[in-house]
C-alpha cells in the first residue's frame, strides 16, 4: 500500500466524504420518495398498489441501463463529473414528474430519473475505494450510505406534510429544486483522486476490465444475495406507509414518522456495521453480512404477525431492527464487492453489483403489491419476503473470502 504523503490531501478525503454524503442525501430524497408519496399518488392519479410499485421499478430500470457504463466511466475519467451529471438529470425529470398527469408518463419520467440515480453508487464507490485504506473503507462507505437513509427520512417526514399543505405537484417540484441545488454545490467542492495523493492499493490491472468482474464467482454470488435483499428493502420503502395506514390503522403522517425512524436507524446501522467490519472483525465483510441477514429474516417474519392490537413498543422495535438490518446493510455489501474487484475496477464491480441488485428492486415492489392486491394479506407478503431473505443469507455462506483480493 502506498501511503498518502501530503497532509492537506490526506485531510481532504474527509471533505470528499462529506460531499459524497450530501450528494447522496439529495438524490435519495427523490429516489425514495414514492413510498411517502404513495397515498397521494393513489388519490391524485387513482393508482393501485401495484401501479405505485411500478414507479419504483421504473426508476430502478433506468438505473440498470447506466450502472455498468457509469462505473466504467468513473474508472476511466474520474468520478467528479459523473457524480454531478447523475443528480442533475434526476432533478430535471422529477421537475417533469411534478407536471405529469398520466400513469404512463409518470413511469417514463421515473425511468429517466433513474438513469441519473444509477450513476451514483458506482462513482461514489470508486471515490471511497480510491481515497480510503482497507480498514477505513466500510466505515467511510457506511457514512456515505447514511445519506441514503437520511434522504429517505427527510422524504418520509417532509413529503406527506408538503402534500397535505401545498399539494403533491408542488411537493415534487420543491423536491426537484432541492436535488438540483445540492448537485451544483457538491460539484463545486468535489475533487477527483490522483495516485500521488491517495491510496494505491489495487492489484488488479486495468486491462482485465469487465471480464474479470463478471467471471468472478464471489462477486456474482454476493450480487445475487443482494438482489434478494434489495427486493425486500425497496418493498419496505415503498409499502411501509401504506401497510401501517391500512393494516395497523396508523394515520398517514404518523406512518411517515415510522418510516423516517426506520431510515434513521438504517443510517446508524450503516455506520455501525462499517465500524464493526473494519475494527471488530479486522476488515472482514462476510461474517457481518451473515449476521445482518439473519436479523433481517427473523424481523421480516415477525412483521407478518403484527396486528392493530400489537403494543407500540413491539412495533417500534420491529421498525428499529428493520432499519438496522436490511436497510442498514448496504455499505458493507458495496465495499465488499468493490474490494473483490480491486481499486482499478472498483467502479465496474460496483456497477455490475448494482445492476443485479436493481433487478430485485424492479421485481420486489410490484410482487409485494401484487400479493397484497390479490390476497388482501400483508402478512403473506411479509412471509414470502422473509423466505427470500433466508435464501439470500444462505447464498452469502457460499461466498469465499480470498484475503488480499482487491487490496
C-alpha positions in Angstrom: 0.0 0.0 0.0 1.2 3.5 -0.9 0.7 5.9 1.9 -0.6 9.4 1.4 2.2 11.8 1.6 0.5 15.2 1.8 -1.3 16.1 5.0 -3.6 18.5 3.2 -4.6 15.9 0.7 -5.0 13.3 3.4 -7.4 15.5 5.3 -9.3 16.4 2.1 -10.6 12.9 1.9 -13.0 13.9 4.8 -14.2 16.8 2.7 -14.7 14.3 -0.2 -16.7 12.0 2.1 -18.9 15.0 3.2 -19.5 15.9 -0.4 -20.4 12.3 -1.3 -22.8 12.1 1.7 -24.6 15.3 0.9 -24.9 14.3 -2.8 -26.4 11.0 -1.7 -28.8 12.7 0.6 -30.2 14.9 -2.2 -30.5 12.1 -4.7 -32.1 9.8 -2.1 -34.8 12.3 -1.2 -36.1 11.9 -4.7 -35.3 8.2 -5.4 -37.0 7.0 -2.3 -40.0 9.4 -2.5 -42.6 7.1 -3.9 -43.2 5.4 -0.6 -44.2 8.6 1.3 -46.0 9.8 -1.9 -47.9 6.5 -2.3 -51.2 7.6 -0.6 -51.3 10.8 -2.5 -50.4 9.1 -5.8 -53.3 6.7 -5.2 -55.7 9.6 -4.6 -54.5 12.0 -7.3 -53.8 9.6 -10.1 -56.1 6.8 -9.0 -53.3 4.2 -8.8 -53.4 0.7 -7.4 -50.7 -0.6 -5.1 -49.1 -2.5 -7.9 -49.0 0.7 -10.1 -47.4 2.6 -7.2 -44.8 -0.2 -7.0 -44.1 0.2 -10.7 -43.0 3.8 -10.1 -40.1 2.5 -8.0 -39.5 -0.3 -10.6 -39.3 2.2 -13.4 -36.8 4.3 -11.6 -34.5 1.4 -11.0 -34.9 0.1 -14.5 -33.3 3.4 -15.5 -30.5 2.6 -13.0 -29.9 -0.7 -14.7 -29.3 1.0 -18.1 -26.4 3.1 -16.8 -24.9 1.3 -13.7 -22.1 -0.6 -15.6 -21.3 2.2 -18.2 -21.1 4.8 -15.4 -18.9 2.6 -13.3 -16.5 2.1 -16.3 -16.6 5.8 -16.9 -15.7 6.6 -13.3 -12.8 4.1 -13.5 -11.5 5.9 -16.7 -12.1 9.6 -16.2 -12.7 10.0 -12.5 -15.9 10.5 -10.5 -16.4 14.2 -10.2 -18.2 15.0 -13.5 -20.1 11.7 -13.5 -21.3 12.4 -10.0 -22.6 15.8 -11.0 -24.5 14.7 -14.1 -26.4 12.0 -12.3 -28.2 14.1 -9.6 -28.8 16.9 -12.2 -30.6 14.5 -14.5 -32.6 13.3 -11.6 -33.7 16.8 -10.6 -34.8 17.7 -14.2 -37.0 14.7 -14.5 -38.6 15.0 -11.1 -39.4 18.5 -12.0 -41.1 17.0 -15.1 -42.9 14.4 -12.9 -44.5 17.3 -10.9 -46.5 18.2 -14.1 -47.3 14.6 -15.1 -51.0 13.6 -15.3 -50.9 10.0 -16.7 -49.6 6.7 -15.3 -47.6 6.0 -18.4 -45.8 9.4 -18.4 -45.1 9.0 -14.7 -43.4 5.7 -15.3 -41.4 7.1 -18.2 -40.2 10.1 -16.2 -39.3 7.9 -13.3 -37.2 5.7 -15.6 -35.4 8.8 -16.9 -34.8 10.0 -13.4 -33.4 6.5 -12.6 -30.8 7.0 -15.3 -29.5 9.8 -13.2 -29.7 7.9 -10.0 -27.9 4.9 -11.5 -24.5 6.6 -11.7 -24.3 7.5 -8.0 -23.3 4.2 -6.4 -20.6 3.2 -8.9 -19.0 6.7 -8.9 -19.2 7.2 -5.1 -17.8 3.6 -4.6 -14.9 4.5 -6.9 -14.2 7.6 -4.8 -14.1 5.8 -1.5 -12.0 2.9 -2.7 -9.5 5.4 -4.0 -9.4 7.8 -1.1 -9.6 5.4 1.8 -7.5 2.5 3.0 -8.8 -1.0 3.6 -9.6 -0.7 7.3 -11.4 2.6 6.9 -13.5 1.9 3.8 -16.5 0.2 5.2 -16.9 2.9 7.8 -16.5 5.6 5.2 -18.9 3.9 2.9 -21.3 3.4 5.8 -21.2 7.2 6.5 -21.8 7.9 2.8 -24.6 5.4 2.7 -26.2 7.0 5.7 -27.0 9.7 3.2 -29.5 7.3 1.6 -31.3 6.8 4.8 -31.1 10.5 5.8 -32.6 11.4 2.4 -35.3 8.8 2.8 -36.1 10.0 6.4 -36.3 13.6 5.1 -38.6 12.5 2.3 -40.8 10.5 4.7 -41.3 13.5 7.0 -41.2 16.3 4.5 -43.3 15.0 1.6 -46.5 14.0 3.3 -46.6 17.3 5.1 -45.9 19.2 1.9 -48.5 17.2 0.0 -51.2 18.0 2.7 -50.4 21.7 2.8 -49.3 22.5 -0.8 -50.5 19.6 -2.9 -48.5 16.7 -4.4 -47.3 18.5 -7.5 -45.8 21.4 -5.6 -44.2 19.0 -3.2 -42.5 17.1 -6.0 -41.4 20.4 -7.7 -39.8 21.6 -4.4 -38.0 18.2 -4.1 -36.6 18.5 -7.6 -35.2 22.0 -6.9 -33.5 20.7 -3.7 -31.8 17.9 -5.6 -30.5 20.4 -8.3 -29.1 22.9 -5.8 -27.2 20.1 -3.9 -25.9 18.7 -7.2 -24.4 22.1 -8.2 -23.0 22.7 -4.7 -21.3 19.3 -4.5 -19.7 19.6 -7.9 -18.1 22.9 -6.8 -16.5 21.1 -3.8 -15.6 17.7 -5.3 -12.1 16.6 -6.4 -11.0 13.6 -8.3 -8.5 11.2 -6.8 -4.9 11.1 -8.1 -2.4 8.4 -7.4 0.1 10.8 -5.9 -2.4 12.0 -3.2 -4.3 8.9 -2.3 -4.0 5.3 -1.6 -3.0 3.0 -4.4 -3.7 -0.5 -3.1 -5.3 -2.2 -6.1 -3.6 -5.2 -7.6 -6.0 -6.0 -10.5 -4.7 -4.5 -13.7 -7.0 -2.2 -15.8 -6.5 -4.4 -18.9 -8.5 -7.2 -17.3 -11.6 -5.0 -17.5 -15.2 -6.0 -17.1 -14.5 -9.7 -17.9 -12.7 -10.1 -14.6 -15.7 -8.8 -12.8 -18.5 -10.8 -14.5 -16.5 -14.1 -14.2 -15.6 -13.6 -10.6 -17.7 -16.3 -8.7 -17.7 -14.4 -5.4 -18.9 -11.1 -7.0 -21.8 -12.9 -8.7 -22.8 -14.8 -5.6 -22.7 -11.6 -3.5 -24.7 -9.8 -6.1 -27.4 -12.5 -6.2 -27.8 -12.4 -2.4 -28.0 -8.6 -2.6 -30.7 -8.9 -5.3 -33.0 -10.7 -2.8 -32.2 -8.3 0.0 -32.8 -5.3 -2.3 -36.2 -6.6 -3.3 -37.2 -6.6 0.4 -35.5 -3.2 1.0 -37.4 -1.3 -1.7 -40.7 -3.1 -0.9 -40.3 -1.8 2.7 -39.6 1.7 1.5 -42.5 1.6 -1.0 -45.2 0.0 1.1 -44.4 0.6 4.8 -46.5 3.7 5.0 -49.5 2.0 3.2 -49.1 -1.1 5.5 -49.1 1.0 8.7 -52.1 3.0 7.4 -54.2 0.2 6.1 -53.3 -2.8 8.3 -52.4 -1.2 11.6 -54.7 1.9 11.2 -52.0 4.4 11.8 -52.6 8.0 10.5 -50.6 8.7 7.3 -48.4 11.4 8.8 -47.5 9.2 11.8 -46.8 6.4 9.4 -44.4 8.7 7.6 -42.7 9.2 11.0 -42.3 5.4 11.5 -40.7 5.2 8.0 -38.4 8.1 8.9 -37.3 6.3 12.1 -36.6 3.2 10.2 -34.4 5.2 7.8 -32.7 6.9 10.7 -31.9 3.5 12.3 -30.6 2.4 8.9 -28.3 5.4 8.8 -27.0 4.4 12.2 -26.7 0.8 11.1 -24.7 1.6 8.0 -22.1 3.4 10.1 -22.1 0.9 13.0 -21.8 -2.1 10.7 -18.9 -0.4 8.9 -17.2 0.1 12.2 -17.8 -3.5 13.3 -16.5 -4.8 10.0 -13.4 -2.5 9.9 -12.4 -2.8 13.5 -14.1 -5.6 15.4 -13.6 -8.1 12.6 -10.4 -6.6 11.2 -11.8 -5.8 7.7 -13.9 -9.0 7.4 -17.2 -8.4 5.5 -18.8 -11.8 5.0 -19.5 -12.6 8.7 -21.0 -9.1 9.3 -23.4 -9.6 6.3 -24.4 -13.0 7.5 -25.3 -11.5 10.9 -27.3 -8.7 9.2 -29.1 -11.3 7.0 -30.1 -13.4 10.0 -31.6 -10.4 11.8 -33.4 -9.4 8.6 -35.0 -12.8 8.2 -36.3 -13.0 11.8 -37.6 -9.4 11.8 -39.4 -9.7 8.4 -41.0 -12.9 9.6 -42.1 -11.1 12.8 -43.7 -8.3 10.7 -46.1 -10.8 9.2 -47.6 -11.3 12.7 -48.3 -7.7 13.7 -51.9 -6.6 14.3 -53.7 -3.5 15.4 -53.5 -4.8 19.0 -49.7 -5.1 18.9 -48.2 -3.0 21.7 -46.5 0.2 20.4 -43.1 -0.9 21.9 -43.1 -4.0 19.8 -43.9 -2.1 16.6 -41.1 0.4 17.4 -38.7 -2.5 18.0 -39.6 -4.0 14.6 -39.1 -0.7 12.9 -35.7 -0.2 14.5 -34.5 -3.7 13.6 -35.7 -3.3 10.0 -33.7 -0.1 9.8 -30.5 -1.6 11.4 -30.7 -4.8 9.3 -32.0 -4.9 5.7 -31.9 -1.1 5.3 -28.6 -0.8 7.1 -26.6 -3.5 5.3 -25.7 -1.7 2.0 -22.4 -0.1 3.0 -20.7 -3.3 3.9 -22.1 -5.1 0.9 -20.9 -2.4 -1.6 -17.4 -2.1 -0.1 -17.1 -5.9 -0.1 -17.8 -6.2 -3.8 -15.6 -3.2 -4.6 -12.7 -4.8 -2.8 -13.3 -8.1 -4.7 -13.0 -6.0 -7.9 -9.9 -4.1 -6.8 -9.2 -0.4 -6.8 -8.7 -0.1 -10.6 -12.0 -1.9 -11.2 -14.0 -0.7 -8.2 -16.4 1.3 -10.3 -17.0 -1.5 -12.7 -17.5 -4.0 -9.9 -20.0 -1.7 -8.2 -21.8 -1.2 -11.5 -22.2 -4.9 -12.0 -23.3 -5.4 -8.4 -25.8 -2.6 -8.7 -27.2 -3.8 -12.0 -28.0 -7.2 -10.5 -29.4 -5.6 -7.3 -31.6 -3.3 -9.4 -33.3 -6.4 -10.9 -34.5 -7.2 -7.4 -35.6 -3.7 -6.8 -37.6 -3.7 -10.0 -39.3 -7.0 -9.2 -39.7 -6.6 -5.5 -42.2 -3.8 -5.0 -44.7 -5.0 -7.8 -44.5 -8.5 -6.4 -45.2 -7.3 -2.9 -48.0 -5.1 -4.1 -49.5 -7.9 -6.3 -49.6 -10.3 -3.3 -51.5 -7.7 -1.2 -53.8 -6.7 -4.1 -54.7 -10.3 -4.9 -54.9 -11.8 -1.4 -55.6 -8.7 0.8 -52.9 -10.0 3.1 -49.8 -8.0 4.1 -48.9 -10.9 6.4 -48.4 -13.3 3.4 -46.3 -10.7 1.6 -44.0 -10.3 4.6 -43.7 -14.1 4.9 -42.7 -14.5 1.2 -40.1 -11.9 1.6 -38.8 -13.4 4.8 -38.2 -16.7 2.8 -36.3 -14.6 0.2 -34.1 -13.1 3.0 -33.3 -16.6 4.3 -32.3 -17.7 0.9 -30.1 -14.7 0.4 -28.3 -15.4 3.7 -27.7 -19.0 2.5 -26.1 -17.7 -0.7 -23.8 -15.4 1.4 -22.4 -18.5 3.1 -21.1 -19.7 -0.3 -19.0 -16.6 -0.9 -15.3 -17.3 -0.3 -13.3 -14.5 1.3 -9.9 -14.6 -0.5 -7.8 -12.3 1.6 -5.8 -9.8 -0.4 -8.0 -9.9 -3.4 -8.6 -6.4 -4.5 -6.4 -4.9 -1.8 
